[in-house]
Amino acid sequence: MAKYQRVPLNVDALFLSDGTIKPRKIILKDEVFTIDKVISHKNYCPRVVPCVAPVEYTVTVEGVSKKIYYEPHSNMWFSVKRYEK
């Protein structure tokens, strides 16, 4: 049975004067991944991990589509990882 966990991320992001947020880099442990493009963003709460009203960003990193989340109330970024139990 698959389980999911919330993975905290450090994200370098621009907070623009119009109120939008543009993530630029993902820092995970000692690795830095440059975000090539923000494809979309929407308010979406993944049902498999605990979270409160995050914004889901679909981004490309080295040509691969990834989903990262920003929780405005806690000012935290995270991703969701699936693992087998």
N, C-alpha and C positions, 0 to 999 in steps of 0.2 A: 504494500500500500504506500502510495506517495505521500510525503509530508512536505511542508513548506516552512521556510524560516525567513524572517526579516533580516537583511544584511545592511548594517549601517555603512554609509558612504561619506567620504569627504568629496565635495564638489566645488570646483572653482566656477562661480557663476557671476554674470553681470546683472545687476538690478537696475533696470533702465528707468528714466524719469517718467515714462508713461505707465509705470507699474508692472511692466512685464519682466520676467526673469528669463535669462538666456544662459543655460548651463554650457560651460566651455570645456571643462576637463573633469574626469573622474579620477580620484586618487584612492586606490585600494591597496592597503598595506604599503609596500614600497614601490608600487608601480603607478605610473601616470598614463592615463588613456585620453587622448584628445578626441573630443566630440566633433565629428566631421560636419554633422547637420542635425538640426532639430526638425524632425518630420512633423510632429504634432504635439499638442498638449491639451489636456482636458481634465476636468474634475472627475476623478474615478478612484474608488476605494477597492483594492483587491480583497476579495472575501476570504482569502486563505491565510492572512496574517492580520494581527491587530494593528489598526491605524485609525486616525481621525481626520477625515476630509482632506486627503492629499490631492496634489495635482500630479497626474501621470504624464511624463514626458517620453515620447518615443523618439529615440535618437539613433544615429548611426555612428559606430566606432569602428574604424578600420574597415568600413564597408558592411558591417554586420549590424542589424537592427537590434536595439536593446530598449528595455523599459526601465526608467528610473522614476522615483517618486519624491516629491517635496511636500512636507507637512508644515504649512505656514504657522500653525499654532505652537509647534515645538521648535520651529526653524531647523528641522532635520531632514536629511536626504537618506533614502534607502532603496534597496532593490529587493526582489523576492527570489529566493533560491529554492529549487525543488530538489529533494533527495529521497532516496528509497530507504525505508525503515526495515 
